[in-house]
Amino acid sequence: MIDIQIAEKNRLKLAIDILFLAISLYGVSKWSPKSEMVSPFKSLMIDITASLQNGLNSVRKEISSSADNYFLNVNASKENALLKKRILELENDLFLNDEVTRENGRLKELIDYGKEVYPSKIISKVVSWNSSSEFRVLRINKGAKDGVLLQSPVVTPLGLVGYVQRLTDNFSDVLTIEDSNNHVDGLLERTRGQGILEGSADGIISLKYIPKSETVIIHDLVITSGFGNIYPKGIKVGTVSKIEKDSYGVTQSIEIKPSVTFDKLEEVIVLKTNKEPQKESEEILKGSKMESEI
């Protein structure tokens, strides 16, 4: 494109030069080396020719200067566009590097999590998430071939996610603690009061069966109690966010804010335990695909 513009510029300058040369040659052809008085007609022609030559020369310089400035501006604009493109590419590279750094940081945190308590664990990526009113399930990219077992607890360094409800060779579905079908034996860390954590259709987690006599305060930490044959003891579940003591009944209504932000999960840890899964709750889907609930 630049070569075409340069060629056009050269052709324009050549045309002006030819015209200027033609007028000059015309003047030379009428010039005689002999001294002579110039007739009024010749004087008029010389004046006209000289004026034309002077004007044409000025126009040629102006056009040449304008053309040079135009092409300089065009080239500068093209260079600016290329530089902006390069800057965008470099910014994108920096963003990708930052994203890789953040991911590496998260993976290192997952690897370091419970190194002594849980030496055998499987790090997985979340590939899909279903938070419909009926189910709150996420799918991960590790399955039976990777050593995942049914009812394996799933966690992050922040806290409890849920357990493996069903699996294929390559994928697993994790029933999160937000699901109403998932019941977790919980323990108030400060008072050691025990209750059952239950999810709900709207994603609210409640700690049930805590007596009114139990002194519970906002931000009390809730952990797994270790009962129930699924979750090891001491995993963070969340903190108390709301307490209601009804005038009737012997227990209090407690809502829990989970430690994990489920809709922002990218990687999780499947803890490998030596416990055999409970046969009555097994649900294994054979074949290349699981029934789609996600």
N, C-alpha and C positions, 0 to 999 in steps of 0.2 A: 504493500500500500504506500509506504513512504517513497519507494523507488518510482512509482507512478506519478506521485505528486512532484517529485524532483524533476522528472522528465517534462511534465506540463510546465513547470516554472522555466526550465531551460528553453522550451519551444517558444514561450511568450517573450522572453528576453531576446531570442534569436530573431523573431519577427520584427521587434522594435529596432534592433540593430540593422537589419536589412533595409528597413524603411529609412532610417537615418542615413545609412550609407548611400542609398539611391538618391536622396535629396542632395547629399554632399557631392556625389559624382555629377549630378546635373549641374551644380554650381561650378564645378571644376571644368566641365565640358564647355561651359560658356565663357571660361576665363581665358584671356590671351596674354602672352608674356610681353606684348608690346605696350608701351605707354600710350594711353589714349584717353580722351575725354569720354566719359560715360554718358550715353544718351539718356534722356529722361525715362524712356521705356526700360532700358537696362537697369538704370538706377532703381526704378520701381521694382523690377524683378529681383534684383539683389536684396533689396530691403525685405521683400516678401519671403525670399528663400532663406535669408539669414534669420528672420523672425521665426519661420517654421522650424529651422534647424535648432534654434535656441529653445523654442517651446518643446519640440520633440525630445531634445536632450534632457530638459527638465522633467518631462513626463516619464522618459526612460528611467531616469534616476529615482523618481518617486515610485514608479511601479516596481523597480528592482528592489528598492528599500522596503516597500510594503510587502512584496512577495517574500523577501528574506524574513521579515518580522512574522509574517503569517506562518511560514513553514517552521520557524523557530518555536512559535506558540503551539503549533500542531504537535511538533516533536516533544515539547515540554509537557503538553497535556497527556500524550501517550506515555511518556516516562512516569508522570504522576499516577496515571491509572495503573501502570505496571507495579509501581512502588506501593500503591494502596493495596493491590491484590497480594503482593508479597507480605505486606504487614498483616493482612487478614490471615494468610497462611501461617505466619509465625505465631500470631495470637491463637489460632486454632491448635497449633502444635503445643504451645504452652498450656492451653486448657486440657488437651489430652494427657500431657505429662502430669499435670496437677491431678487429673482424675485417676491416672494410674497410681500416683503416689498415695492418694486417698484410699484407693482400693487395697493397695499393698499394706497400708496402715491398718485397715479393717481386718484383712486376712491375718496379719501378724497378731492382732489382738485375739482373733478367734483361735489361732494356733496356741497362743500362750494361755488361753482360758483354761483353768483347772488342770494344769499340766500334771500336777501330782495326784489330785483327787480323781481326775478322769483322763488317764493316760491314753485311752483308746477312744478316739472320736473321729467323726467324718464331717468335713467341711463341705457344705452344699450351697448352691445358688438358688434363689427363689426364681422360678420361671413363670408363675402365674398366681393370682390371688382372687379368691371369691369371697366377697363380703355381703352376699345377699341376705335377705331377712331370715332365710331358713338355715343357711350354712355359713360358717366362717372358717374357711379352709384355704391353705396355701399349698402349692405344689413345688417340690424341689427336684433338682436334677441328679439325684442319687437314689439307687434302688437296691434290690437284693444282690445284684452282681457286685455292688460296692460294700456289701456287708451290712446293709441296713436291715433291721428286724422290725416286725410289727411291735407296736407299743414302745418303741425306743423314744425316750424323752428328747425333745428338741429345744434348744436354748440359744441365747446370744450372751455375750459378756454382760449385757444389761439386765437380763433376766429370762424368765420362762416364756417359751412360745407355745408349746403344746406337746403332742405325741404323734407318732406315726400311726395313722389309722388304717391305711391300706397302701399296697405297693406293687410295683411290677419289677422287672429286672433292672430297669433304668430310671424309674421315677418313683416318687413317694408323695402321698397326700398327708398333710399334717393338719390334724384337728386342733385349732388354736384354743387357748383358754377363754377367748371371747365367745366361743360357740356354746349354746345352751346344753349340748350333749356332753360337754366336757366338765367333769367334776374333779376338783383338785383339793386334796387335804391340805389346808393351810394352817399356818401358825403365826400368831402375833409375836414378833421377836421380842418386844419389850416386856410383855406380860406373860408370854408363853401360853396364852389362851388359844384353843384349837377350834377350828370351824371348817366348813366346806365352802370352797370357792366355786361359784356357778356363773357361767356366761348367760347372755340373753340375746334375743333377736335384734335388739338395738345396740348391741355391743357393750352394754354395761356389765361389769363384773361385780358380783355381790359376795360378801363374806357372811355366811349364814350360820345360825345356831350358836352365836356368841351370847352368853347370858347377860342380862341387864346389869348384873352385879360386876361384870368385867369393865374395868376402867380403860376405855379406848379413847384415844385422842387423834386429831387430824395429823396426818403425816406419819403415823405409826407404820413401821415396815412389816409387810407380810411376806413370809417365806414358805417353802414347801415343808411339810412336817415329816415326810418320809414314809407315811402310811399309803396303802393303796397299791403297792407292788408295781408302780410305774415310775414315779418321780423320786429321785434321790432327795435326801433331806438337805435343807439349807439353800435352795435356789431362790433367788429373789423373784417375787411375783408382782409386787407393786406396793403402793402406799395408800393409807386410808384417806379418802377425799370427801366423804360425807357420812354423817352419823345421825340416825333417827331413832329415838326411843318412844315407841308408842305407849299410850296409856294402858293398853291391854297387852297380854302376852308376857312371856318371860324372857324373850330374846330381843335383841336390837338389830335394826337394819343398817348395814354398813356397806358403802360402796368403795370400790378399790380402783385407783388409777394405775393401770399396768405400767411396769417399768419399760416395757418394749412398745415402741411405736410401730404397730403392725403394718400400716399402709406405706411405711418407708423402709421395710425390711429388704435387704439385698442379698445377704448371706446369713446362714444359720449353721448351728452345730448339732449334729445328731450324736448323742452320747451312746456309746456301745456298752451295754450292761450284760451281766452274765445271767440275768433273770430270763426265764422262758416266758413268752407272751401267754396271756390267759386265753385258753382255747375258745371260750364262749364269745369273745369279742373280736376274734380274728376275721378279717375280710380281705382275702387275697384275690386280686384281679389278674388272671392269666391272660396272655396275649400281648399284642403290641400296643394296645390302647386301653386306658381306663375309661369307664363310663364318665362322660363329661358332666361334672358339676362345677367345673371351673371354667 
